[in-house]
Amino acid sequence: MLRTFVQIPRDNQAGRFNYRLGKRTENMDQEVEKSNKLYVGNLPYNVDDQPFRDEQLKAIFAEAGEVSEATVITERETGRSKGFGFVTYADEATATKALEELNGKEIGGRELRISYARPMREREDR
């Protein structure tokens, strides 16, 4: 029987070990600056047998204030939701209010996970 052993980083080491890249990456646990853009995770893939769409996300987050933009990230080939998206508000205060009020709210049988969106990082060519 062939066994594979993987290096597990110790808690006191900075960053995380990225197994796909085979090296340590920056620490993703760092505090994220507040902004007017929120990351929304754990979205349902379907609601009432229909794909979850941008308009539904915007309607949910409009409870906290005026939404500038709401985007559900989808797969290119199928158009199916990947289970996360982004919501942008006009100002940081409204985004903070939405985060506090809607984080953990159940939509389509799933609890939303909301945090401030991180800026996009440079990606290596594939």
Secondary structure, DSSP 8 states (H G I E B T S, - for coil): ----------TTSSSEEETTTTEEE--TTS-----SEEEEES--SEETTEE--HHHHHHHHTTTS-EEEEEEEE-TTT--EEEEEEEEESSHHHHHHHHHHHTT-EETTEE-EEEE----------
